[in-house]
Amino acid sequence: MRYFLELSYNGKPYHGWQNQPNAISVQEVLEKALSTILGEAISIMGAGRTDAGVHASQMFAHFDTDVVFENSNLLYKLNSYLPIDIAVHDVFKVKPEAHTRFNALSRQYLYRITTKKNVFQYQNTYFVKKPLDIDKMNAACQVLFQYKDFQCFSKSNTDVKTYNCDIMKAEWFYKDDELHFIIKADRFLRNMVRAIVGTMINIGLGKMEVEALHDIIKSKSRCEAGFSVPAHGLFLTHIEYPEDIRY
């Protein structure tokens, strides 16, 4: 049978989601826990590949097993076995062909910025010392909706067939003393969100005009876009699936 796991993790100690030859990953830790508890070698497939240091408040992964278990019992054992920075929230049976990556309808990310020095926020927010013009940054969000090809925001030498993404939502807003950026799309390219945020910060600082974003996107060149913001302010927050994937 195939099962989906819903989990969250603090990405700081990990070299991203995907298994790495010489560095610890979230996938590796979770596979070891499942294999130990179920008594057989378990491989998992995640809904995406978050970079080193990126967090996830909602991630999904699937695995196959013939071992019979009670969902609540597996959840208890997993959370007892896993380190404090990884938590599994749900496990449920899905149809044999269900796939966490290919069946995802949309993914949503959050980037957190603070413009005030705060000793309790610095590990999960990016500190920007100068004031940002949120109106200009939201105007830049409207430009994103006019395009599909976002090669300019993609990490170089990425092995993808297309750079097209359907952006469904992009918005800046204040939450308490933090500035949050929400972006939702059917898929994301490597480093895409961090490059978009860096470009919009340049716009918010007055280093670049909103209209310049059109030329950047049309150029398809990563060199034309802004800097890549640090990973520690980025969170994968929501992944949407069709209702009929459940068994």
NORTAPE-V636492 format. One record per backbone hydrogen bond with DSSP energy under -0.5 kcal/mol. CO is the residue of the C=O (numbers start at 1). NH is the residue of the N-H. If there is no record, write none. Layout:
BEGIN
CO | NH
CO | NH
END
This chain:
BEGIN
1 | 65
2 | 94
3 | 63
4 | 92
5 | 7
5 | 61
6 | 89
6 | 90
7 | 59
8 | 87
9 | 11
9 | 56
10 | 13
11 | 14
11 | 53
14 | 16
14 | 53
16 | 26
17 | 27
23 | 20
24 | 15
25 | 29
26 | 30
27 | 31
28 | 32
29 | 33
30 | 34
31 | 35
32 | 36
33 | 37
34 | 38
35 | 39
35 | 40
45 | 62
50 | 17
51 | 54
55 | 236
56 | 9
59 | 7
60 | 47
61 | 5
62 | 45
63 | 3
70 | 74
71 | 75
72 | 76
73 | 77
74 | 78
75 | 79
76 | 80
77 | 81
78 | 82
83 | 86
85 | 10
87 | 8
90 | 6
92 | 4
93 | 247
94 | 2
95 | 98
99 | 103
101 | 104
103 | 242
106 | 240
107 | 185
108 | 237
108 | 238
109 | 183
110 | 235
111 | 181
112 | 126
113 | 179
114 | 128
118 | 121
118 | 122
121 | 124
121 | 125
125 | 127
126 | 114
126 | 128
127 | 129
132 | 134
133 | 137
134 | 138
135 | 139
136 | 140
137 | 141
138 | 142
139 | 143
140 | 144
141 | 145
143 | 146
144 | 147
148 | 150
148 | 165
150 | 153
151 | 154
155 | 158
158 | 160
163 | 150
165 | 167
166 | 168
166 | 186
169 | 184
171 | 182
173 | 180
175 | 178
177 | 115
178 | 175
178 | 180
179 | 113
180 | 173
181 | 111
182 | 171
183 | 109
184 | 168
184 | 169
185 | 107
189 | 192
190 | 155
191 | 195
192 | 196
193 | 197
194 | 198
194 | 229
195 | 199
196 | 200
197 | 201
198 | 202
199 | 203
200 | 204
201 | 205
202 | 207
202 | 208
203 | 206
204 | 133
209 | 212
210 | 213
211 | 214
211 | 215
212 | 216
213 | 217
214 | 218
215 | 219
216 | 220
216 | 221
217 | 220
220 | 222
221 | 224
221 | 225
222 | 225
227 | 229
230 | 233
231 | 234
233 | 112
234 | 55
235 | 110
235 | 237
236 | 57
236 | 58
238 | 108
240 | 105
240 | 106
242 | 245
243 | 246
245 | 95
END
